[in-house]
Amino acid sequence: MERRKSYLRRERMMTIAGQCLELRAEYFHFGSQSEGTTTPGLNSDIDLLLSHKDTNIMTDWRDWKIGMCNYLMLRDDITPPQQYLLQGIHKYTPEAVTIIDDDRCVRKDSGQVLFSSERWKQEQEQVASHFGEVTKNGPSVSNDPNWDLVSAFHVCKPLPEIQHWMDRCRGRHWPPAQLLKAARKAPCFLVPAGHPDSDYKREEWRLSPNLIERMLMFSFNMTQIKCYTVLKLIKKSLFSKIVGDCTTSFHCKTLMFITIERTHPSLWKEHNIMYLLLLCLQELRKWLRLGCLPHYIIAGVNLFDGKLSIVKQKLLLQYVNYLIKNGLQDLFHIDIDNLGCRLQACFIRRIRQGGEGELGGVVLRNSISLLLMFGNLKTLLYNLTEIIYKIQSSNSTVQQGIYNTLRTAVQGFTNEHLKNVAFDLINHLYAVYNSVQSSNCLRLPNPNFIEIIRRFEFCLNTDIAYNHLKLASLLYCFGHFHAAARALEDVEKRYHCKVNALCGMLQVEGETDLQVFASMISDNCDNVRREPPFSFCVRFIRHEAHCAPYVLWFEMNRAMTEEEVAQRDQHSKHWMDYAEVDACPFLHYLQYLTYGGQGERTKQLYALEVLKSYILDPRNDINIHHPETALNLLGHCYEMEGDCSRACYYYEESLRFDGTKNAANWHVQRVQRLISNLY
């Protein structure tokens, strides 16, 4: 349930951020993550569907809308079930397009101009290639192999396929009548995927009732969720040995839908789980014998087509027969997630803790909880970066751009589902707005210092350290060293050993391992929920420069030539002109500066030693996302100490991490000039 709530929150965050970015789109996390039907051992992908709302899909001519991209859904007697063709219709007159003026369109033999699903995917592939290597899987085009990203169009009008399913289900114990009523209003989606045996598979779009399927999944009780999850474990560990990856989670989901509909609700109790699994496998055996697994919602669709060949169907049928006759004994030998022991625990009516080397039940649950929280915060920070980049690229001033974006985000409060998510985004945007204003005030002869500090009070709770450190940096830049020192001491008390660093743009290998989050859990697990133990990287955009120590200004100008700027991928362009540093190294660097300003030499040298030991300790590697910047700060400390040789050494070490997009290039040149002047 926590995983489900977490991924629904993420899709709402992306939808609000999309509105702030003026994208007419809506985001949906479908699949096992948003359903809460995955486990650590299943290692499930993250499924994201992007629905483009600037395109109008017409079921008939009455649906035409002026000024929009209009496409009419077509099908005939030879079109496979679940598949549609999209005919181009003019924007400003309700007439069919006859001249191809869009590279994504093709002409059918009949003369109709069709919007090609294959060319649409090719366009998405070109966009994704700017952010990294592209992975394609069915309708998905993604630059992250762990994500399935599908760009689709929503269909809001009633469809005969859905109405036929609702008529068939009416009066049954499942799906409940309330679900069917909600399903009538739920949009379907057209995803770019043709039928494997169709003559028009490059032009066809597949109708996907994802939201209805999610409603069905959300209606499952805990026993049904466990049964479905075990089916996926069977698929992954047992079926894969027979037919590879030809069986999918959707096959398992369909078997669950069919079995639940045909089984009395009183049977769905945890002590019956082996019997219920047997019923699901008997359903699979029946459909394998018939050579057809029907789609639960859309009639006439065979889910084996294009997935499971006739030869593999026979092989799988033999194994399923053996599995059923053998009393499902093979299930007790599944090692993934220690499944065998968990199933045995159902019989002996007690929960067995994880074996040696595994996390215990309570620790595992809290570790997953922290992992989900980590993912939510990462999504928030990533979208914030995109929004700020767009604001800086616009014609308006940054302050006006942030103000306009805040106004857009506030509109999220009108939707009860988006309210909490909108508040998080507003809180972070206001923090940037406040910092930019403070930077501008620093250039004035008599800034209203009290007013600036008062504004910071409203945005100190974003995480453990981020805005506290920005406040301390501001105080230092104003010359209020004693106040800055007190603020830094407060951060140091909050920054306990179990705090985990989090970056919205970069990822450290292994940072999402459950063992990492298990090590963060203290004896008092409730403390995790009261104050999430995460610290964001501290970021200064150029308009906040006067709030940042001078050395960070070099980070805002990392590239030495225009050629280096041109080499950046789209992902890097969105943040490479900012100064960004991990919270803990920045804390100790600020302490070094502040104690120096106070004349506290002993404390200053101690802060330098702490900074050095933190950066050079390999145990902290997992918490340092910007090692090159941290080393630049360390080098600058030695430069201020007058030790140019050691400063140059650390700047050159920084260049080992990144030789081009690194402010160390500027530092090395400066220090080398200092050294040459000395001799």
C-alpha positions as CSV (number, residue, x, y, z in Angstrom):
1,M,0.0,0.0,0.0
2,E,2.9,2.3,0.7
3,R,4.5,1.6,-2.7
4,R,1.1,2.2,-4.3
5,K,0.7,5.6,-2.6
6,S,4.3,6.5,-3.4
7,Y,4.0,6.0,-7.1
8,L,0.7,7.7,-7.4
9,R,2.3,10.7,-5.7
10,R,5.1,10.6,-8.2
11,E,2.7,10.7,-11.2
12,R,0.9,13.6,-9.6
13,M,4.2,15.4,-9.1
14,M,5.1,14.9,-12.8
15,T,1.7,16.1,-13.9
16,I,1.9,19.3,-11.9
17,A,5.5,19.9,-13.0
18,G,4.3,19.3,-16.6
19,Q,1.7,22.1,-16.1
20,C,4.4,24.4,-14.8
21,L,6.5,23.6,-17.9
22,E,3.4,24.4,-20.1
23,L,3.2,20.8,-21.3
24,R,-0.3,19.6,-22.1
25,A,0.3,16.1,-20.8
26,E,-0.7,13.8,-18.0
27,Y,1.6,11.2,-16.4
28,F,0.6,7.7,-15.2
29,H,2.6,5.1,-13.4
30,F,1.1,1.8,-14.4
31,G,2.3,-1.8,-13.7
32,S,3.6,-3.4,-10.6
33,Q,5.1,-0.3,-8.9
34,S,1.9,1.7,-8.7
35,E,-0.1,-1.5,-8.0
36,G,2.2,-2.4,-5.1
37,T,2.7,-5.9,-6.5
38,T,6.4,-6.2,-6.7
39,T,9.2,-7.4,-4.4
40,P,12.9,-6.7,-4.2
41,G,13.6,-10.0,-5.9
42,L,11.4,-9.3,-8.9
43,N,13.4,-6.2,-9.6
44,S,10.5,-4.8,-11.6
45,D,10.8,-2.0,-14.2
46,I,9.1,1.3,-13.7
47,D,6.3,1.8,-16.1
48,L,5.4,5.4,-17.1
49,L,2.7,6.4,-19.6
50,L,2.7,10.0,-21.0
51,S,-0.7,11.0,-22.3
52,H,-0.5,13.9,-24.8
53,K,-3.5,16.1,-24.2
54,D,-2.8,18.5,-27.1
55,T,-4.1,15.8,-29.5
56,N,-7.8,15.1,-29.9
57,I,-8.7,11.5,-30.7
58,M,-12.1,11.2,-32.4
59,T,-14.4,8.2,-32.2
60,D,-16.8,9.9,-34.7
61,W,-17.0,13.2,-36.6
62,R,-19.0,14.9,-33.7
63,D,-15.8,14.8,-31.6
64,W,-13.8,17.2,-33.8
65,K,-12.3,20.2,-32.0
66,I,-11.1,23.3,-33.8
67,G,-7.4,24.3,-33.5
68,M,-6.3,20.8,-32.2
69,C,-4.5,18.0,-33.9
70,N,-7.5,15.7,-34.7
71,Y,-7.3,12.0,-35.6
72,L,-10.3,9.8,-36.3
73,M,-10.2,6.2,-35.0
74,L,-10.7,3.7,-37.9
75,R,-11.2,0.0,-38.0
76,D,-12.7,-2.5,-40.5
77,D,-13.4,-6.2,-40.8
78,I,-9.7,-7.1,-41.3
79,T,-8.4,-4.9,-38.4
80,P,-7.3,-7.1,-35.5
81,P,-9.2,-6.7,-32.2
82,Q,-7.8,-4.0,-30.0
83,Q,-6.1,-2.3,-32.9
84,Y,-7.0,1.0,-34.6
85,L,-5.8,3.2,-37.4
86,L,-5.7,7.0,-37.0
87,Q,-6.8,9.1,-39.9
88,G,-5.6,12.7,-40.1
89,I,-8.3,15.4,-39.9
90,H,-7.7,19.1,-40.5
91,K,-7.3,21.5,-37.5
92,Y,-9.6,24.2,-38.7
93,T,-12.2,22.4,-40.9
94,P,-13.8,19.0,-40.1
95,E,-12.4,17.4,-43.2
96,A,-10.0,14.5,-43.8
97,V,-6.4,15.4,-44.6
98,T,-5.6,14.5,-48.3
99,I,-2.1,16.0,-48.6
100,I,0.8,14.6,-46.5
101,D,2.5,17.6,-44.8
102,D,3.7,15.7,-41.7
103,D,6.6,13.2,-41.8
104,R,4.8,11.0,-39.3
105,C,1.9,10.3,-41.7
106,V,1.6,7.8,-44.5
107,R,-1.0,7.1,-47.2
108,K,-3.1,4.0,-47.1
109,D,-3.9,2.1,-50.3
110,S,-7.5,3.5,-50.1
111,G,-6.0,7.1,-50.1
112,Q,-6.6,7.9,-46.5
113,V,-3.8,9.7,-44.7
114,L,-2.8,7.8,-41.5
115,F,-0.8,8.8,-38.5
116,S,1.9,6.1,-38.3
117,S,2.6,4.6,-34.8
118,E,6.1,3.5,-36.0
119,R,7.0,7.0,-37.1
120,W,5.7,8.4,-33.9
121,K,8.0,6.0,-32.0
122,Q,10.9,7.1,-34.2
123,E,10.2,10.7,-33.3
124,Q,10.2,9.8,-29.6
125,E,13.4,7.9,-30.1
126,Q,15.1,11.0,-31.5
127,V,14.0,13.0,-28.5
128,A,15.2,10.4,-26.1
129,S,18.6,10.1,-27.8
130,H,19.5,13.6,-26.6
131,F,19.4,12.2,-23.0
132,G,21.4,9.0,-23.5
133,E,21.3,5.6,-25.1
134,V,17.8,4.5,-26.2
135,T,16.1,1.3,-25.2
136,K,13.0,0.1,-27.1
137,N,10.6,-2.5,-25.8
138,G,7.2,-2.9,-27.5
139,P,5.5,0.5,-27.4
140,S,8.2,1.8,-25.0
141,V,11.0,4.2,-26.0
142,S,13.3,5.1,-23.0
143,N,16.8,6.3,-22.3
144,D,16.9,4.3,-19.1
145,P,16.8,0.5,-19.3
146,N,15.0,0.3,-15.9
147,W,12.1,2.4,-17.2
148,D,9.4,1.6,-19.7
149,L,8.2,5.0,-21.1
150,V,5.2,5.0,-23.4
151,S,4.0,8.1,-25.2
152,A,0.3,7.7,-25.9
153,F,-3.0,9.5,-26.6
154,H,-6.1,9.3,-24.4
155,V,-9.6,8.4,-25.7
156,C,-12.3,10.0,-23.5
157,K,-15.3,8.9,-25.4
158,P,-17.2,5.6,-24.7
159,L,-15.9,2.6,-26.7
160,P,-17.9,-0.5,-27.7
161,E,-15.1,-2.8,-26.4
162,I,-15.4,-1.4,-22.9
163,Q,-19.2,-1.3,-23.0
164,H,-19.3,-4.9,-24.1
165,W,-17.1,-5.9,-21.1
166,M,-19.2,-3.9,-18.6
167,D,-22.4,-5.6,-19.9
168,R,-20.8,-9.0,-19.5
169,C,-19.7,-8.3,-15.9
170,R,-22.9,-6.7,-14.7
171,G,-24.6,-8.7,-11.9
172,R,-21.4,-10.7,-11.0
173,H,-19.8,-10.6,-7.6
174,W,-16.6,-9.3,-9.1
175,P,-15.9,-6.7,-10.5
176,P,-18.2,-4.8,-8.1
177,A,-20.8,-2.5,-9.5
178,Q,-19.1,0.6,-8.1
179,L,-16.0,-0.3,-10.1
180,L,-17.9,-0.7,-13.3
181,K,-19.5,2.7,-12.8
182,A,-16.1,4.3,-12.4
183,A,-14.8,2.4,-15.4
184,R,-17.4,4.0,-17.6
185,K,-15.8,7.4,-17.0
186,A,-12.2,6.2,-17.3
187,P,-10.3,7.1,-20.5
188,C,-8.5,4.5,-22.4
189,F,-5.2,5.0,-24.3
190,L,-3.9,4.5,-27.8
191,V,-0.3,3.2,-27.6
192,P,2.1,2.9,-30.6
193,A,2.0,-0.9,-31.1
194,G,0.6,-2.9,-34.0
195,H,-0.5,-6.5,-34.1
196,P,2.4,-8.8,-35.1
197,D,0.4,-10.5,-37.9
198,S,-1.2,-7.4,-39.4
199,D,-0.5,-5.9,-42.8
200,Y,-0.7,-2.4,-41.1
201,K,1.3,-3.2,-38.0
202,R,3.6,-0.1,-38.6
203,E,0.5,2.2,-38.7
204,E,-1.7,0.5,-36.1
205,W,-2.3,1.8,-32.5
206,R,-3.3,-0.6,-29.7
207,L,-6.2,0.3,-27.4
208,S,-5.1,-0.1,-23.7
209,P,-7.6,0.2,-20.9
210,N,-4.8,0.8,-18.3
211,L,-6.8,2.8,-15.9
212,I,-9.6,0.2,-15.8
213,E,-7.0,-2.5,-15.2
214,R,-5.5,-0.4,-12.4
215,M,-9.0,-0.1,-10.8
216,L,-9.3,-3.9,-10.9
217,M,-5.9,-4.3,-9.3
218,F,-6.7,-1.8,-6.6
219,S,-9.8,-3.8,-5.8
220,F,-7.7,-6.9,-4.8
221,N,-7.5,-7.9,-1.2
222,M,-4.1,-8.8,0.4
223,T,-4.4,-12.5,-0.4
224,Q,-5.1,-11.7,-4.1
225,I,-2.1,-9.4,-4.2
226,K,0.1,-12.1,-2.7
227,C,-1.3,-14.7,-5.0
228,Y,-0.6,-12.5,-8.1
229,T,2.9,-11.7,-6.8
230,V,3.7,-15.4,-6.3
231,L,2.5,-16.0,-9.9
232,K,5.0,-13.5,-11.1
233,L,7.7,-15.2,-9.1
234,I,6.7,-18.5,-10.7
235,K,6.9,-16.9,-14.1
236,K,10.4,-15.4,-13.3
237,S,12.0,-18.4,-11.7
238,L,10.2,-21.5,-13.2
239,F,8.5,-20.6,-16.4
240,S,11.6,-18.7,-17.7
241,K,13.6,-22.0,-17.6
242,I,11.1,-23.5,-20.1
243,V,10.1,-20.6,-22.4
244,G,12.5,-17.7,-21.5
245,D,10.8,-14.3,-21.2
246,C,7.9,-15.2,-23.4
247,T,5.4,-15.1,-20.5
248,T,4.7,-11.7,-19.0
249,S,3.3,-10.1,-15.9
250,F,0.2,-9.2,-18.0
251,H,-0.4,-13.0,-18.6
252,C,-0.3,-13.5,-14.8
253,K,-2.6,-10.5,-14.3
254,T,-5.2,-11.8,-16.8
255,L,-5.2,-15.2,-15.1
256,M,-5.9,-13.5,-11.8
257,F,-8.8,-11.5,-13.3
258,I,-10.4,-14.6,-14.8
259,T,-9.8,-16.7,-11.6
260,I,-11.2,-14.1,-9.2
261,E,-14.3,-13.6,-11.4
262,R,-15.0,-17.3,-11.3
263,T,-14.2,-18.0,-7.6
264,H,-16.3,-17.4,-4.6
265,P,-15.0,-14.4,-2.5
266,S,-14.9,-16.5,0.7
267,L,-12.1,-18.6,-0.7
268,W,-9.7,-15.7,-0.9
269,K,-8.1,-16.2,2.5
270,E,-4.4,-16.4,3.1
271,H,-4.5,-20.0,4.5
272,N,-5.9,-21.1,1.0
273,I,-3.0,-19.5,-1.0
274,M,-1.6,-22.8,-2.3
275,Y,-5.1,-23.9,-3.4
276,L,-5.7,-20.5,-5.1
277,L,-2.4,-20.7,-6.9
278,L,-3.5,-24.2,-8.1
279,L,-6.7,-22.7,-9.5
280,C,-4.8,-20.0,-11.4
281,L,-2.5,-22.6,-12.9
282,Q,-5.4,-24.8,-13.9
283,E,-6.8,-21.8,-15.7
284,L,-3.5,-21.4,-17.5
285,R,-3.5,-25.1,-18.4
286,K,-7.0,-24.8,-19.9
287,W,-6.0,-21.8,-22.1
288,L,-2.7,-23.4,-23.1
289,R,-4.7,-26.4,-24.4
290,L,-7.0,-24.1,-26.4
291,G,-3.9,-22.1,-27.7
292,C,-5.5,-18.8,-26.7
293,L,-5.5,-16.7,-23.6
294,P,-8.2,-14.1,-23.9
295,H,-7.8,-10.4,-22.9
296,Y,-10.0,-9.9,-19.8
297,I,-11.6,-6.7,-21.0
298,I,-11.3,-6.6,-24.8
299,A,-12.9,-9.5,-26.6
300,G,-11.3,-11.3,-29.4
301,V,-7.7,-10.7,-28.3
302,N,-5.3,-13.6,-27.9
303,L,-2.5,-12.6,-25.5
304,F,-0.3,-15.5,-26.7
305,D,0.0,-13.9,-30.2
306,G,3.4,-12.5,-30.7
307,K,4.6,-13.7,-27.3
308,L,4.2,-17.5,-27.0
309,S,4.6,-19.6,-30.1
310,I,2.7,-22.9,-30.5
311,V,5.8,-24.9,-29.8
312,K,6.5,-23.0,-26.6
313,Q,2.8,-23.2,-25.6
314,K,3.2,-27.0,-25.7
315,L,6.4,-27.0,-23.7
316,L,4.8,-24.8,-21.1
317,L,1.7,-26.9,-21.0
318,Q,3.8,-30.0,-20.2
319,Y,5.5,-28.2,-17.4
320,V,2.2,-26.8,-15.9
321,N,0.7,-30.3,-16.0
322,Y,3.7,-31.6,-14.1
323,L,3.5,-28.7,-11.6
324,I,-0.2,-29.4,-10.9
325,K,0.2,-33.1,-10.6
326,N,3.3,-32.7,-8.3
327,G,1.3,-30.6,-5.9
328,L,3.2,-27.4,-6.7
329,Q,6.3,-28.7,-4.9
330,D,8.6,-26.7,-7.2
331,L,7.4,-23.6,-5.5
332,F,9.1,-24.5,-2.3
333,H,12.4,-24.5,-4.1
334,I,12.1,-20.9,-5.4
335,D,14.9,-18.9,-3.9
336,I,13.8,-15.4,-5.0
337,D,12.7,-13.4,-1.9
338,N,13.0,-16.7,0.1
339,L,9.6,-17.6,-1.3
340,G,9.8,-21.3,-0.3
341,C,10.1,-20.4,3.4
342,R,7.4,-17.8,3.2
343,L,5.0,-20.4,1.7
344,Q,5.8,-22.9,4.4
345,A,5.2,-20.2,7.0
346,C,1.6,-20.0,5.7
347,F,1.1,-23.6,6.8
348,I,2.7,-23.3,10.2
349,R,0.9,-20.0,10.9
350,R,3.9,-18.0,11.9
351,I,6.1,-15.4,10.2
352,R,9.6,-16.7,9.6
353,Q,12.3,-14.1,9.7
354,G,14.7,-13.8,6.8
355,G,17.5,-16.3,6.7
356,E,21.2,-15.5,7.2
357,G,22.2,-12.5,5.1
358,E,18.7,-11.3,4.7
359,L,16.9,-8.4,6.2
360,G,14.4,-9.1,8.9
361,G,10.7,-8.3,8.4
362,V,10.5,-5.0,10.2
363,V,13.9,-3.7,8.9
364,L,13.0,-4.8,5.4
365,R,9.7,-3.0,5.5
366,N,11.3,0.2,6.8
367,S,14.1,-0.1,4.3
368,I,11.6,-0.3,1.4
369,S,9.7,2.7,3.0
370,L,12.9,4.8,2.9
371,L,13.6,3.7,-0.7
372,L,10.2,4.8,-1.8
373,M,10.7,8.1,0.1
374,F,14.1,8.5,-1.6
375,G,12.4,8.0,-5.0
376,N,9.7,10.5,-4.3
377,L,12.2,13.2,-3.3
378,K,14.4,12.4,-6.4
379,T,11.4,12.9,-8.6
380,L,10.6,16.2,-6.9
381,L,14.2,17.5,-7.3
382,Y,14.4,16.4,-11.0
383,N,11.2,18.2,-11.9
384,L,12.3,21.2,-10.0
385,T,15.5,21.3,-12.1
386,E,13.5,21.1,-15.3
387,I,11.2,23.9,-14.2
388,I,14.1,26.2,-13.1
389,Y,15.9,25.6,-16.4
390,K,12.8,26.6,-18.4
391,I,12.4,29.7,-16.3
392,Q,16.0,30.7,-16.9
393,S,15.5,30.0,-20.7
394,S,12.4,32.2,-20.9
395,N,12.3,35.9,-21.8
396,S,11.0,37.0,-18.4
397,T,13.2,37.7,-15.3
398,V,13.9,34.8,-13.1
399,Q,11.9,36.3,-10.2
400,Q,8.9,36.9,-12.4
401,G,9.3,33.4,-14.0
402,I,9.3,31.7,-10.6
403,Y,6.3,33.9,-9.5
404,N,4.3,32.8,-12.5
405,T,5.2,29.2,-12.0
406,L,4.2,29.4,-8.3
407,R,0.8,30.7,-9.4
408,T,0.5,27.7,-11.8
409,A,1.4,25.3,-9.0
410,V,-1.1,26.9,-6.6
411,Q,-3.8,25.9,-9.1
412,G,-3.0,22.3,-8.0
413,F,-4.8,23.1,-4.7
414,T,-8.1,23.1,-6.5
415,N,-7.6,19.3,-7.0
416,E,-7.7,17.4,-3.8
417,H,-5.5,14.6,-5.2
418,L,-2.8,17.1,-6.2
419,K,-3.0,19.3,-3.1
420,N,-0.1,17.8,-1.0
421,V,2.1,17.3,-4.0
422,A,1.5,20.9,-5.1
423,F,2.5,22.1,-1.6
424,D,5.9,20.3,-1.8
425,L,6.7,21.9,-5.2
426,I,5.5,25.3,-4.0
427,N,7.7,25.0,-0.9
428,H,10.9,24.3,-2.9
429,L,10.1,27.0,-5.6
430,Y,9.5,29.6,-2.9
431,A,12.9,28.7,-1.4
432,V,14.6,29.5,-4.7
433,Y,12.5,32.6,-5.1
434,N,13.6,33.8,-1.7
435,S,17.2,33.0,-2.4
436,V,17.2,34.9,-5.7
437,Q,15.6,37.9,-3.9
438,S,18.3,37.7,-1.2
439,S,21.0,37.7,-3.8
440,N,19.6,40.8,-5.3
441,C,19.4,42.5,-1.9
442,L,23.1,41.8,-1.3
443,R,23.9,44.2,-4.1
444,L,21.9,47.0,-2.4
445,P,23.7,49.5,0.0
446,N,21.2,49.0,2.8
447,P,19.5,45.6,2.4
448,N,16.5,44.8,4.7
449,F,18.4,42.0,6.4
450,I,15.7,41.1,9.0
451,E,13.1,40.7,6.2
452,I,15.4,38.4,4.3
453,I,16.0,36.1,7.3
454,R,12.3,36.1,8.1
455,R,11.5,34.7,4.6
456,F,13.9,31.8,5.2
457,E,11.8,30.6,8.1
458,F,9.1,29.3,5.7
459,C,11.3,27.0,3.7
460,L,13.8,25.5,6.2
461,N,11.9,22.2,6.4
462,T,12.5,20.9,2.9
463,D,15.1,18.5,4.2
464,I,17.7,18.1,6.9
465,A,20.4,20.5,5.6
466,Y,19.7,22.2,2.2
467,N,18.1,25.5,3.0
468,H,19.8,25.7,6.4
469,L,23.1,25.6,4.5
470,K,21.9,28.2,2.0
471,L,20.9,30.4,5.0
472,A,24.3,29.9,6.6
473,S,26.0,30.8,3.2
474,L,23.9,33.9,3.0
475,L,24.9,35.0,6.5
476,Y,28.5,34.4,5.7
477,C,28.3,36.5,2.5
478,F,26.6,39.3,4.5
479,G,29.5,39.2,6.9
480,H,27.4,37.9,9.9
481,F,30.0,35.3,10.8
482,H,28.7,34.5,14.3
483,A,25.2,34.0,13.1
484,A,26.5,31.8,10.2
485,A,28.5,29.7,12.7
486,R,25.4,29.1,14.9
487,A,23.4,28.1,11.8
488,L,26.2,25.6,10.8
489,E,26.4,24.2,14.3
490,D,22.6,23.5,14.1
491,V,23.1,21.7,10.8
492,E,25.9,19.7,12.2
493,K,23.7,18.5,15.1
494,R,20.9,17.5,12.7
495,Y,23.4,15.8,10.2
496,H,23.7,12.5,12.1
497,C,25.6,9.5,10.8
498,K,22.5,7.9,9.3
499,V,21.7,10.8,7.0
500,N,21.8,9.8,3.3
501,A,22.7,12.2,0.5
502,L,20.3,12.6,-2.4
503,C,20.9,14.3,-5.8
504,G,18.1,15.1,-8.2
505,M,20.2,14.8,-11.3
506,L,23.1,12.3,-10.6
507,Q,23.1,8.8,-9.3
508,V,25.8,6.9,-7.4
509,E,26.1,3.2,-8.1
510,G,24.5,1.2,-5.4
511,E,22.6,4.1,-3.8
512,T,19.3,2.4,-4.1
513,D,20.3,-0.9,-2.6
514,L,18.0,-1.9,0.2
515,Q,21.1,-2.6,2.5
516,V,21.9,1.1,2.2
517,F,18.5,2.1,3.6
518,A,18.7,-0.7,6.2
519,S,21.9,0.9,7.6
520,M,20.0,4.2,7.9
521,I,17.4,2.8,10.3
522,S,18.0,3.6,13.9
523,D,16.6,1.7,16.9
524,N,13.7,4.2,16.9
525,C,12.1,3.5,13.5
526,D,9.4,6.2,14.1
527,N,12.1,8.8,13.8
528,V,12.5,8.0,10.1
529,R,8.9,9.1,9.5
530,R,9.1,12.2,11.6
531,E,12.2,13.6,9.9
532,P,13.3,11.8,6.7
533,P,17.1,11.3,7.0
534,F,18.0,12.7,3.6
535,S,20.1,15.7,2.6
536,F,19.8,17.3,-0.8
537,C,22.7,18.6,-2.8
538,V,23.0,22.4,-2.3
539,R,22.5,24.2,-5.5
540,F,23.0,27.9,-6.5
541,I,21.7,29.1,-9.8
542,R,23.5,32.1,-11.3
543,H,20.8,34.5,-10.0
544,E,21.7,33.3,-6.5
545,A,25.5,33.9,-7.0
546,H,25.7,36.6,-4.3
547,C,24.4,34.2,-1.7
548,A,27.2,31.7,-2.5
549,P,31.0,31.7,-1.6
550,Y,33.0,33.2,-4.4
551,V,34.7,29.9,-5.3
552,L,31.3,28.4,-6.3
553,W,31.0,31.1,-9.0
554,F,33.6,29.1,-11.0
555,E,31.2,26.1,-10.9
556,M,28.7,28.3,-12.7
557,N,31.2,28.7,-15.6
558,R,32.7,25.2,-15.8
559,A,33.3,25.1,-19.5
560,M,36.4,26.8,-20.9
561,T,35.3,26.8,-24.5
562,E,32.0,26.8,-26.5
563,E,33.0,23.4,-28.0
564,E,32.8,21.9,-24.5
565,V,29.3,23.4,-23.9
566,A,28.2,21.9,-27.3
567,Q,29.4,18.5,-26.1
568,R,26.9,18.4,-23.3
569,D,23.9,16.2,-23.6
570,Q,20.4,17.5,-22.9
571,H,20.5,16.1,-19.4
572,S,23.7,18.0,-18.5
573,K,22.5,21.3,-20.1
574,H,19.7,21.5,-17.5
575,W,22.1,21.9,-14.5
576,M,25.7,22.3,-15.6
577,D,25.6,26.1,-15.3
578,Y,24.7,25.8,-11.7
579,A,26.9,25.4,-8.7
580,E,26.0,22.2,-7.0
581,V,27.7,20.5,-4.1
582,D,26.9,17.7,-1.6
583,A,25.6,19.0,1.7
584,C,28.2,17.5,4.0
585,P,31.3,18.7,2.2
586,F,29.7,22.2,1.8
587,L,28.9,22.2,5.6
588,H,32.6,21.7,6.5
589,Y,33.8,24.1,3.8
590,L,31.5,26.8,5.2
591,Q,32.7,26.1,8.7
592,Y,36.3,26.6,7.5
593,L,35.3,30.0,5.9
594,T,33.2,31.1,8.8
595,Y,35.6,30.2,11.6
596,G,38.3,32.0,9.5
597,G,36.1,35.1,9.4
598,Q,35.7,34.9,13.2
599,G,39.4,34.5,13.8
600,E,38.8,31.0,15.4
601,R,42.0,29.5,13.9
602,T,41.8,26.2,15.9
603,K,38.2,25.6,14.8
604,Q,39.1,26.5,11.3
605,L,41.9,24.0,11.0
606,Y,39.7,21.3,12.6
607,A,37.0,22.0,10.0
608,L,39.6,21.6,7.2
609,E,40.7,18.2,8.6
610,V,37.1,17.0,8.9
611,L,36.4,18.1,5.3
612,K,39.5,16.4,4.1
613,S,38.8,13.1,5.9
614,Y,35.2,13.0,4.8
615,I,36.1,13.5,1.1
616,L,39.0,11.0,1.1
617,D,37.2,8.3,3.1
618,P,36.0,5.7,0.6
619,R,33.1,4.8,2.9
620,N,31.5,8.1,2.1
621,D,31.7,7.6,-1.7
622,I,28.0,6.6,-1.8
623,N,27.1,9.9,-0.3
624,I,29.2,12.1,-2.7
625,H,27.5,12.8,-6.0
626,H,29.8,15.7,-7.0
627,P,33.3,14.5,-6.0
628,E,35.0,16.9,-8.4
629,T,33.2,19.9,-6.7
630,A,34.0,18.6,-3.2
631,L,37.7,18.3,-4.2
632,N,37.6,21.8,-5.6
633,L,36.4,23.1,-2.2
634,L,39.2,21.2,-0.5
635,G,41.8,22.5,-2.9
636,H,40.5,26.1,-2.4
637,C,40.9,25.7,1.4
638,Y,44.6,24.8,0.9
639,E,44.9,27.6,-1.6
640,M,43.7,30.0,1.2
641,E,46.2,28.3,3.5
642,G,49.0,29.3,1.1
643,D,49.8,25.7,0.3
644,C,49.6,26.0,-3.5
645,S,51.2,22.6,-4.2
646,R,48.6,20.7,-2.2
647,A,45.8,22.9,-3.7
648,C,47.0,22.1,-7.2
649,Y,47.2,18.4,-6.2
650,Y,43.5,18.3,-5.2
651,Y,42.4,20.3,-8.2
652,E,44.2,17.8,-10.4
653,E,42.5,14.9,-8.5
654,S,39.2,16.6,-9.3
655,L,40.0,16.6,-13.0
656,R,40.3,12.8,-12.8
657,F,36.6,12.6,-12.2
658,D,35.7,15.0,-15.0
659,G,38.4,16.5,-17.2
660,T,36.2,18.9,-19.3
661,K,33.1,20.0,-17.5
662,N,35.0,21.0,-14.4
663,A,35.8,24.3,-12.8
664,A,39.1,22.8,-11.7
665,N,40.5,23.7,-15.1
666,W,40.2,27.4,-14.0
667,H,41.7,26.7,-10.6
668,V,44.7,24.8,-11.9
669,Q,45.6,27.6,-14.2
670,R,45.3,30.2,-11.4
671,V,47.3,28.2,-8.9
672,Q,50.0,27.4,-11.5
673,R,50.4,31.1,-12.2
674,L,50.7,31.7,-8.4
675,I,53.4,29.0,-8.2
676,S,55.3,30.4,-11.2
677,N,55.2,33.9,-9.7
678,L,56.7,32.5,-6.4
679,Y,59.7,31.2,-8.4
